[in-house]
Amino acid sequence: MKLSLKKTAILIGFLLVSALEISAQDIHIKPATSVNLGSSSLTIVGDLTTQGMLVPGSASTLVFEGISDQHLSGVVSARHVLLRGGGTLLLDSGLQILGILTLDQGYIMLGDQDLFIGTEAAIQGTPSDAAMLVTDGTGTVRKSFATTGSFTFPVGDLIGGADYSPVTLDLVSGSLHNAEIGVIVVPQKHPLNEAINDYITRYWRIVPSGLTNFSITGTFQYAAGDVVGSDSHLWLGKREATHWSLYHEGDPATRALTGTYSDGGIFSGLPAPELDAPTLASFGKVVNGEWKEMTITVENIGDINLAVASSTLIGTNATEYSIESGAAPFILAPGQSRDLTIRLQPNSSTTIAKTAVLKLTSNDPYGPEQIALTGFGIPALEQPYTLLAGDDIQVDGQKESDGDFHANGSIVFARGSPSTHNGNCFAGSQIRVAQNNTIDGDIQGAQLLIHPNAVVTGTQTSSAASAVSLPTYSFMPGATDVTVPQDGDVTIAPGAYGSVTVNKNGTLRVSTGSYAVEKLVLKNNAALAVDMTHGPASVDVKKNLQCNTGSSVTYSPWTDASRWLFLHAQQTTDVILGTDSRILAQLSAPAADVYLEDGAGYRGSITGASIEIGSDVTLYHHNSPSSLPREGERLAFVRPAAVQLHQNFPNPFSSVTTISFALSERAPVRLRVFDSFGRLITTLAEDTYDAGTYYQRFNAGRLSSGIYMVELETEVGTMSRIMQVVR
């Protein structure tokens, strides 16, 4: 049955309407009037005013089919609502929908009123630019949830034209108690969106209530006209107190922004900040117990504020690094930078390489940023001089030397060959420099005697240098003798031993720790091989330390690791480092005279009662930029246990690094360098080599920063190591 009222219908009293189709221009329900619609439909072309009670019934429908503005006032709860006239329904009070809201044509404009969509309610029809809910004020579209599930809020705006910008919220999990989620869409750039190039002029406010420990996946649809600049790299962002948190990159093809979050707030589409930072900070060598600081500069090269929430140190040796200044939290506007001061203070020698990671957590969606920190904890020097003598130092035409010399007695440079010493000299007595010598440094002594054909480039001070005290030793060796046979190879663990003898061409292997021995004798071409992977080795000799002709000290994994071997001698007899020997160590024999014989090479420091340096000797301090052995030379007759390719040193490096490899027997070798794409950079060696350890320097030249690979190919297979060039 249909009941059509051409003009305004004023309803008074109690009306029970069942299975009727009622239509009117305006409907006004007076105070104290109750209208129960039952299963009827009520079609309104004009306004619906309720001062009494409108009971929705079990299956009733409110149909709004005006072609212009219609007003809804009074508390209205409807079972079903159908919007089909193409006009705009203006809410002057709240509207609750318990069943189905059908959007065929027209708009519901909320103003400052809320539209409640019940737990069982659903949206039907064809929501679009021509049929949607408009949140033009403080009013919110509020959907009730009894359980998890998905719902699309058909919202949009009419500013400058109709734009449909729905929000689909999938309540994935959570605890629900009278749960609701409200949505407001605002068609303008959010006032705290600092982007100036690429963004959208729209944001959504999501207001959850009655939800705890929840997770929502939201999809926000924007209109083509919302885009300022380009939307090719827009992200869904949520406004925090000081910045935007970003979720996922948007899809410009569908104009959709998606993210999963666990609270409400303001959401919009905007570009990302970008934290620019170095990938690596290399501290180099730092003496254990001392410290070194580096400044790491980070910059925001993105388009919105970068909020760095935390800066933490993680990794193997993180406790030996610290952030001295510039730590998070901090915010960088686009183009701004910040300096972080990082300190490395090695506190142990149990590991040489000190590695950690500086982790920066921010709203950069590609984060967190991780900066590799590398350094090396090296042993402290027992004394700072290359040579320290309780009495005199005699130099007999050395090939090359550097570092400072100190003698409590005199220092004599005999006739040079010609010879150059790069360093300072201090003596308690006289300093005499014969012809063909150049001292590139300062000298100080009670008496200075400089030959006319000698050169001193620095200051000459005629006053006695202060005496330096030398240490004293008392060692307790063991009783077990160790003998390495000719051409043999023996490894001993840290501990106390008797006489230790390494016969011709033999190799004695020691490692991190302390050794106390009665005697240590390296015979011709014998080698002491030190594995300093986990720290320095100390060898304390009570009676006799001798290194004969061609003997050597080698290290792994480093090559020029002279700091890592402490040779202490208690003896009063001479310590002889033989002709053509190659020794790298901190040698201290304060009661003995030490002789470095002709042609020897020494890197490190020597302490002795007196010290004599033979002709054609190469003598370098621990910190010298020069290396022993020289490029292309091998340490004589050191027979490695197996084929090895050692890690290059230094690594990372900026210009030149040394690569070493070892052969246990004669074999053909090819040593090559490749870039990260597998392209050959250079061939360093391609020949047949005898057993031994070899060194090749690699000059990175004009290679760009990056990762490179050194490959050793032999008959037993191929080995490789990673090298890093840092400019």
NORFEN-V634387 format. One record per residue. N is the residue number from 0. RES is the residue in one small letter. PSI is psi as a letter, one per 20 degrees, with the letter a starting at -180 (NA if undefined). D_FIRST is the distance of its C-alpha to the first C-alpha in whole Angstrom. Layout:
n: <N	N>
res: <RES	RES>
psi: <PSI	PSI>
d_first: <D_FIRST	D_FIRST>
This chain:
n: <0	1	2	3	4	5	6	7	8	9	10	11	12	13	14	15	16	17	18	19	20	21	22	23	24	25	26	27	28	29	30	31	32	33	34	35	36	37	38	39	40	41	42	43	44	45	46	47	48	49	50	51	52	53	54	55	56	57	58	59	60	61	62	63	64	65	66	67	68	69	70	71	72	73	74	75	76	77	78	79	80	81	82	83	84	85	86	87	88	89	90	91	92	93	94	95	96	97	98	99	100	101	102	103	104	105	106	107	108	109	110	111	112	113	114	115	116	117	118	119	120	121	122	123	124	125	126	127	128	129	130	131	132	133	134	135	136	137	138	139	140	141	142	143	144	145	146	147	148	149	150	151	152	153	154	155	156	157	158	159	160	161	162	163	164	165	166	167	168	169	170	171	172	173	174	175	176	177	178	179	180	181	182	183	184	185	186	187	188	189	190	191	192	193	194	195	196	197	198	199	200	201	202	203	204	205	206	207	208	209	210	211	212	213	214	215	216	217	218	219	220	221	222	223	224	225	226	227	228	229	230	231	232	233	234	235	236	237	238	239	240	241	242	243	244	245	246	247	248	249	250	251	252	253	254	255	256	257	258	259	260	261	262	263	264	265	266	267	268	269	270	271	272	273	274	275	276	277	278	279	280	281	282	283	284	285	286	287	288	289	290	291	292	293	294	295	296	297	298	299	300	301	302	303	304	305	306	307	308	309	310	311	312	313	314	315	316	317	318	319	320	321	322	323	324	325	326	327	328	329	330	331	332	333	334	335	336	337	338	339	340	341	342	343	344	345	346	347	348	349	350	351	352	353	354	355	356	357	358	359	360	361	362	363	364	365	366	367	368	369	370	371	372	373	374	375	376	377	378	379	380	381	382	383	384	385	386	387	388	389	390	391	392	393	394	395	396	397	398	399	400	401	402	403	404	405	406	407	408	409	410	411	412	413	414	415	416	417	418	419	420	421	422	423	424	425	426	427	428	429	430	431	432	433	434	435	436	437	438	439	440	441	442	443	444	445	446	447	448	449	450	451	452	453	454	455	456	457	458	459	460	461	462	463	464	465	466	467	468	469	470	471	472	473	474	475	476	477	478	479	480	481	482	483	484	485	486	487	488	489	490	491	492	493	494	495	496	497	498	499	500	501	502	503	504	505	506	507	508	509	510	511	512	513	514	515	516	517	518	519	520	521	522	523	524	525	526	527	528	529	530	531	532	533	534	535	536	537	538	539	540	541	542	543	544	545	546	547	548	549	550	551	552	553	554	555	556	557	558	559	560	561	562	563	564	565	566	567	568	569	570	571	572	573	574	575	576	577	578	579	580	581	582	583	584	585	586	587	588	589	590	591	592	593	594	595	596	597	598	599	600	601	602	603	604	605	606	607	608	609	610	611	612	613	614	615	616	617	618	619	620	621	622	623	624	625	626	627	628	629	630	631	632	633	634	635	636	637	638	639	640	641	642	643	644	645	646	647	648	649	650	651	652	653	654	655	656	657	658	659	660	661	662	663	664	665	666	667	668	669	670	671	672	673	674	675	676	677	678	679	680	681	682	683	684	685	686	687	688	689	690	691	692	693	694	695	696	697	698	699	700	701	702	703	704	705	706	707	708	709	710	711	712	713	714	715	716	717	718	719	720	721	722	723	724	725	726>
res: <m	k	l	s	l	k	k	t	a	i	l	i	g	f	l	l	v	s	a	l	e	i	s	a	q	d	i	h	i	k	p	a	t	s	v	n	l	g	s	s	s	l	t	i	v	g	d	l	t	t	q	g	m	l	v	p	g	s	a	s	t	l	v	f	e	g	i	s	d	q	h	l	s	g	v	v	s	a	r	h	v	l	l	r	g	g	g	t	l	l	l	d	s	g	l	q	i	l	g	i	l	t	l	d	q	g	y	i	m	l	g	d	q	d	l	f	i	g	t	e	a	a	i	q	g	t	p	s	d	a	a	m	l	v	t	d	g	t	g	t	v	r	k	s	f	a	t	t	g	s	f	t	f	p	v	g	d	l	i	g	g	a	d	y	s	p	v	t	l	d	l	v	s	g	s	l	h	n	a	e	i	g	v	i	v	v	p	q	k	h	p	l	n	e	a	i	n	d	y	i	t	r	y	w	r	i	v	p	s	g	l	t	n	f	s	i	t	g	t	f	q	y	a	a	g	d	v	v	g	s	d	s	h	l	w	l	g	k	r	e	a	t	h	w	s	l	y	h	e	g	d	p	a	t	r	a	l	t	g	t	y	s	d	g	g	i	f	s	g	l	p	a	p	e	l	d	a	p	t	l	a	s	f	g	k	v	v	n	g	e	w	k	e	m	t	i	t	v	e	n	i	g	d	i	n	l	a	v	a	s	s	t	l	i	g	t	n	a	t	e	y	s	i	e	s	g	a	a	p	f	i	l	a	p	g	q	s	r	d	l	t	i	r	l	q	p	n	s	s	t	t	i	a	k	t	a	v	l	k	l	t	s	n	d	p	y	g	p	e	q	i	a	l	t	g	f	g	i	p	a	l	e	q	p	y	t	l	l	a	g	d	d	i	q	v	d	g	q	k	e	s	d	g	d	f	h	a	n	g	s	i	v	f	a	r	g	s	p	s	t	h	n	g	n	c	f	a	g	s	q	i	r	v	a	q	n	n	t	i	d	g	d	i	q	g	a	q	l	l	i	h	p	n	a	v	v	t	g	t	q	t	s	s	a	a	s	a	v	s	l	p	t	y	s	f	m	p	g	a	t	d	v	t	v	p	q	d	g	d	v	t	i	a	p	g	a	y	g	s	v	t	v	n	k	n	g	t	l	r	v	s	t	g	s	y	a	v	e	k	l	v	l	k	n	n	a	a	l	a	v	d	m	t	h	g	p	a	s	v	d	v	k	k	n	l	q	c	n	t	g	s	s	v	t	y	s	p	w	t	d	a	s	r	w	l	f	l	h	a	q	q	t	t	d	v	i	l	g	t	d	s	r	i	l	a	q	l	s	a	p	a	a	d	v	y	l	e	d	g	a	g	y	r	g	s	i	t	g	a	s	i	e	i	g	s	d	v	t	l	y	h	h	n	s	p	s	s	l	p	r	e	g	e	r	l	a	f	v	r	p	a	a	v	q	l	h	q	n	f	p	n	p	f	s	s	v	t	t	i	s	f	a	l	s	e	r	a	p	v	r	l	r	v	f	d	s	f	g	r	l	i	t	t	l	a	e	d	t	y	d	a	g	t	y	y	q	r	f	n	a	g	r	l	s	s	g	i	y	m	v	e	l	e	t	e	v	g	t	m	s	r	i	m	q	v	v	r>
psi: <p	q	o	p	o	h	b	p	p	o	p	p	b	p	p	o	p	p	l	q	o	p	q	r	g	q	p	o	o	r	q	j	p	p	o	o	i	d	k	r	q	o	p	p	h	c	q	o	p	o	i	c	p	o	p	h	a	h	k	r	p	p	p	o	k	q	i	b	p	q	q	o	q	r	o	p	p	q	g	q	p	p	o	j	i	i	a	p	o	p	o	i	r	q	p	p	p	h	d	p	o	o	n	g	p	a	q	o	o	h	c	j	q	q	o	p	o	r	g	i	q	r	p	a	b	m	p	a	h	i	o	r	p	o	n	j	c	i	q	q	o	p	p	q	p	h	r	q	a	q	p	p	o	m	r	a	r	k	o	k	r	p	o	p	m	r	p	o	p	o	o	g	r	r	p	p	o	l	p	q	p	q	p	p	p	p	m	r	p	p	i	j	o	i	q	i	f	o	r	q	m	q	q	p	p	p	n	q	q	k	p	q	l	r	p	p	o	q	p	p	p	r	q	h	i	i	p	p	c	q	j	h	l	q	q	p	q	p	p	a	h	i	a	p	p	q	e	q	p	r	o	h	h	i	l	p	p	q	q	p	r	j	r	a	a	p	q	r	p	r	r	q	r	o	o	p	q	q	i	p	o	o	i	b	p	p	p	p	i	a	q	p	q	q	p	p	p	q	q	o	j	a	i	r	p	p	o	o	h	q	o	q	p	r	a	g	k	h	i	j	q	q	o	h	q	j	q	r	q	r	p	p	r	p	i	q	r	q	p	p	o	p	p	p	n	p	j	r	j	h	p	g	p	o	q	r	p	o	p	o	p	a	j	o	i	j	a	q	p	p	o	p	p	q	r	p	o	q	q	q	p	h	q	i	q	g	p	o	p	h	d	q	p	p	o	m	l	q	g	q	q	r	r	q	q	p	p	h	c	r	p	p	o	r	p	r	j	r	q	p	p	n	r	q	p	p	q	h	c	q	p	p	o	r	q	k	q	p	o	m	a	q	q	p	r	h	p	p	o	o	q	h	k	q	p	o	h	a	q	o	o	m	q	p	q	q	q	p	q	q	r	q	q	o	q	n	r	a	i	o	q	p	p	o	r	p	j	r	o	p	p	q	q	q	a	p	r	c	p	o	p	o	r	p	j	r	p	p	p	r	a	p	a	p	p	p	q	g	q	o	o	o	a	p	j	r	q	o	p	p	o	k	g	j	a	r	q	p	o	o	p	g	h	o	o	p	o	a	p	j	r	q	p	r	q	q	i	r	g	l	l	h	h	j	o	o	o	p	p	i	q	i	r	q	p	p	o	r	p	j	q	o	p	o	r	n	p	o	m	i	j	q	p	p	p	o	r	p	j	q	p	p	p	c	q	p	p	r	g	q	p	p	p	a	q	k	q	p	o	q	r	h	j	q	i	r	q	p	r	r	p	i	q	q	p	p	k	o	o	q	h	r	p	q	o	q	p	q	p	r	o	r	r	h	f	p	q	p	p	q	q	q	p	i	r	p	q	q	q	p	o	q	p	q	a	i	j	j	p	p	g	q	o	h	p	n	r	p	q	r	q	a	p	q	p	p	q	p	o	i	c	j	q	r	q	a	p	r	p	p	p	p	p	a	h	i	a	p	q	q	q	p	q	p	p	o	NA>
d_first: <0	4	7	10	13	16	19	20	17	20	19	21	22	20	16	14	11	10	7	5	6	9	12	15	18	20	19	21	21	24	27	27	23	21	18	16	14	14	12	10	11	12	14	17	19	22	23	22	24	24	26	25	23	20	20	18	17	18	16	14	15	16	16	19	19	22	25	27	28	25	27	25	27	27	27	24	24	21	20	19	20	19	22	21	22	26	27	28	26	29	30	31	31	30	27	27	25	25	23	23	24	23	25	24	26	27	29	29	32	33	36	37	34	34	31	31	30	29	31	29	27	28	27	26	25	29	30	33	35	31	29	31	32	34	37	38	40	41	37	37	35	35	34	35	37	37	39	41	39	38	36	35	35	33	35	37	38	38	42	43	40	38	39	37	40	38	40	40	41	42	43	46	47	47	47	43	43	39	40	39	40	39	39	40	41	44	45	48	52	52	55	57	57	60	60	61	61	58	55	51	50	47	47	45	45	44	44	43	43	44	45	49	51	49	49	46	47	45	44	44	43	45	44	47	47	48	51	55	58	57	55	57	58	55	55	52	54	53	55	57	59	62	61	58	58	57	55	55	55	52	51	51	50	47	47	47	49	49	50	50	51	51	50	48	49	49	49	50	52	56	59	61	64	67	70	73	76	79	79	82	85	88	91	94	96	96	99	98	98	97	94	93	90	88	85	82	80	76	74	71	70	67	64	63	65	66	66	69	68	71	74	75	79	78	80	84	86	83	85	88	86	84	82	84	82	79	77	73	71	71	69	70	68	68	72	73	76	77	81	81	84	85	88	89	92	93	94	95	97	95	93	95	92	89	86	82	79	78	74	72	68	66	63	64	62	65	67	68	72	75	78	81	84	87	91	94	95	99	102	104	107	110	112	111	114	115	119	120	123	125	128	128	126	128	126	129	127	123	121	118	117	115	114	116	119	121	124	126	129	129	127	129	128	131	131	128	127	126	124	121	119	116	116	118	121	122	125	127	130	131	129	131	129	132	131	129	126	123	121	118	117	119	122	124	127	130	132	131	133	131	133	133	131	129	125	123	120	119	121	124	125	128	128	127	124	123	123	120	121	120	119	120	119	120	118	118	118	118	120	118	120	118	119	117	119	120	117	115	112	111	108	109	107	107	110	114	116	120	121	119	120	119	121	121	118	116	113	112	108	107	104	102	104	108	111	115	117	121	122	120	121	120	122	123	119	117	114	112	108	106	102	101	97	97	99	103	106	109	112	115	119	122	125	124	122	123	121	123	123	120	118	115	112	108	105	101	99	100	103	105	104	107	106	105	108	110	114	116	120	122	125	128	129	128	125	125	122	124	124	121	119	115	114	111	111	112	115	117	121	122	126	126	127	125	126	123	125	126	123	120	117	115	112	111	114	117	119	123	126	127	125	127	125	126	127	124	121	118	116	113	111	108	106	108	106	108	108	110	111	111	108	109	112	111	112	115	115	112	110	107	105	103	101	99	97	97	95	96	97	96	92	90	93	93	96	98	98	100	99	101	102	104	105	107	109	110	107	105	103	100	99	96	93	90	87	83	82	85	87	91	93	96	99	101	103	104	107	109	109	111	110	109	107	106	105	103	102	99	98	95	96	93	90	87	86	84	85	88	89	93	93	97	97	100	101	99	96	94	93	91	91	88	89	88	89	88	89>
